[in-house]
Amino acid sequence: MAAVTGPIVREGVAHAPSRAVRALILGVIGFLFVIPFVAMVEFTLRKGLAGGHDFSRWSALFQGGLTGPYRQVLVAVGNSVGLAVGTVLIVLLLLVPTMLLVHIRFPRLRRLLEFVCILPISIPAIVLVVGLAPVYSVLSRLAGSGVWTLSLAYGIIVLPYAYRAIQANLDAVDVRTLSEAARTLGAGWGSVLFRVLLPNLRRGLLAGAFIAVAVVLGEFTIASLLSRVNLQTALVVVSKADPYTAVILSLLSLILAFLLLLLIGRLGAERTSSPRHRPIGGRQ
Amino acid sequence: MTRNTSNTPLDTPTGSTAPAPSGQAAQTEVSSSAATHRHGAVVEFSGVTKDFGGHRALAGFDLTLHAGEFVALLGPSGSGKTTALRALAGLESTDAGIILVDGVDVSTLPTSRRDMGMVFQAYSLFPHLSAGENVEFGLRMRGVAAAARRRRAGDALALVGLAGHYDRFAHQLSGGQQQRVALARALVTEPRVLLLDEPLSALDAKVRVTLREEIRRIQTELGITTLFVTHDQDEALAIADRVAVMRDGRIEQVGTPEDLYSRPVSPFIADFVGLSNQLTGMVRNGFAELYGTRLPLLDPSQADGTVLVAVRPEDLELSADGVAGVVTASSFHGSLRRTRVRFADGAEVSVQHGVRLHPAPGDAVRVRFTGAPVSVAAAANPVQAGSRP
């Protein structure tokens, strides 16, 4: 007669690797990642045929400043950062609301949305550009050919990565129940979105933003074929004239990307156990 | 039912948790609304219908909840009980019918404006907020000042026995504690109706019993009209003023727990509420005849003929005389034991008896009918009718 239910069990991670094993794995992977960076740095320090190493190329670049042909790199950095911001905005303002709408109100459309979002990963960039070229010719007539228009194409190529990152978070959070709970408590859809859903999707949104920034900063093919200037196309131009400086600039761009990702991470740092309010006096 | 006449923690003035001067509750802009809701709202479902792509979840659903009443919606999976509750909350639209709260049709009101508190089956605490902030959420949506919010949230947590858990996050609470916080969150806004959608189903048995008693205590204290959805008849019978049993989107029977158990209107109710042995018998002259035993009928006007008779296990006993049978199984239930006995015609019954008797499978026993059948209905297929304990 009585219903039987099991106890709520909070299980830890079964067979989690020991601290030593974790350190070993991290060390090996870190080592593999560091090798190319060390090689790049070593390359920029070479003194040429004379042999030996020094900082002459680094100091020449910083003392002389980015003038002449290198000036273009600064413009390209600005372009790439702007494109990254534009692409992240497309993800946040278009993709996220669409995914939430499908998840909460139209779950039957989920497979279709997933298919559409994953599609760009199966299309080579060159094919994508062939398709985009006529679109951009129309776009150029309507809105000009500013570099910002690239963010529309980038918004498409980051879809598969951003979708997976956000969807993983959506699957981990009971979005439907949380939104219903908020609505019964008097929240309108705006409050549901900004006070309940987005804070709980922060990890997924951050991951999506990370990926979008990383993809945009490393993108070359589409920008080159559509004759737009971004960081990668500028580095290629520089490398033809001075490969040493191009590698130095590549290293600096990597540091810039790292700082940018760090900034995004800090902005979205999660609060897990440090409540804003202190306990009520006398109630603890 | 006891109505709230005292100052409960939720009615505490926003400035202090101590009693107000002269023993009167100092009403504030926040707690003044509680006065109108303290005795709960009257809720009326009238002809509510809801289809889900060809499946009719609610088929002319009618039910009235009196002010301050605790009504349990009981029924098997798919009977429409959760749909009815969600329709009242505004989480499901209705295809036909009206839902009145204190005489006002709320059918078209958005969920956020229906002023109802709800506790969900799934854990629904906002993970990014602490327990206290979760409880504050509804007050924040109503524009309550920060200090008052914090104080009332603390009071609500104290009401559910979690006074020291204001800063805990959902992942730091057990399942039972999370549902207590959810209850505090639903109650702190002093809603017109409290909706409970199987809030205990994810908890272990002992916590369920404790928490359901807590829910009933708090509901009685606050006098809030409550609709409680469950598929667990024990829960429904234990805490509800009235129980409405649903089947195929309609109410099959609504009444007090005692009514449902003792006077079920159909074999379905007799079978669903409590255990029953359903046996084929005959009605003659106002008596049911089962295996040569004449049993008085609750409704002596029952027409003569072959019938399906529902007899409770406690209305059977193992004795020296009666119908011969063989024990097929016997199970221990703490203060009682239930033994299944197969008669010579293949019918099986469940007999409830004291724990001192230890019948073993294969034992030859005799079963005596000692009480009146709880339900008698014309047998649809008398030949196959047997027992379904």
Interface residues (C-beta under 8 A of the other chain):
Chain A: M1 A2 A3 V4 T5 G6 P7 I8 V173 D174 T177 L178 E180 A181 A182 R183 T184 L185 G186 A187 G188 S191 R195 V196 P199 N200 R202 E270 R271 T272 S273 P275 R276 H277 R278 P279 I280 G282 R283 Q284
Chain B: T17 A89 G90 L91 P110 T111 S112 R113 R114 D115 M116 G117 M118 F120 A122 Y123 S124 F126 P127 H128 S130 G132 E133 F137 G138 M141 R142 R150 R151 G154 L157 A158 A163 G164 Y166 D167 F169 Q172 S174 G175 G176 A182 R185 A186 T189 L195 S201 A202 L203 D204 A205 R208 H231 D232 Q233 D234 G274 L275
